[in-house]
């Protein structure tokens, strides 16, 4: 699914150049669950943002299903993200003025294949996504009425409602207590067992151990990659 070759990401500020990613080679097959670990500032989030096409590399090649993403303009990249990717963030990123049902429905906003479908079909997909993560009973509530764990489950429902090819999770348990963090990880592991491809940034070794492969980063480079022993 994913082929990164010699990816570079450099920033220039006040004539000082900083290298965030250097010589990144990465291959991810469909159906993998990959955890990315490393100290703060090592490039984990930059790599995830590059995979999500939010951040463009300054060098190297990024192929997704053999499609060269560097050839796409910003409009085409936005359509690619909406149709192909699901995002889960540490801070949930739910919109306070919208109900949970409305927040989850945002995951369908950029999908071309929904253009001709009725509102009933969209509602059915939203209801199915909420039910999958155990949040359907909170559909008419607002984010501030939910616990942190419930908000993150709503965010996962938003990420999966459009049946994305790839889920990108940036510290999905970082703002949660142990019990809610384990619940969220069990949901992600269950989605992967059903065939979802997931790439997750985490600081938790125990959560990384739930992935099928762990990648360690340091100073903008991948320094180790190992599959979990089954």
Secondary structure, DSSP 8 states (H G I E B T S, - for coil): -EEEEEEEEEEEETTEEEEEEEEEEEEE-TT-EEEEE-STTSSHHHHHHHHTTSS--SEEEEEETTEEGGG--HHHHHHHHHHHEEEEETT----TTSBHHHHHHGGGTT-GGGTTS-HHHHHHHHHHHHHHTT-GGGTTSBGGGS-HHHHHHHHHHHHHTT--SEEEEESTTTTS-HHHHHHHHHHHHHHHHTT-EEEEE-S-HHHHTTSSEEEEEETTEEEEEEE---
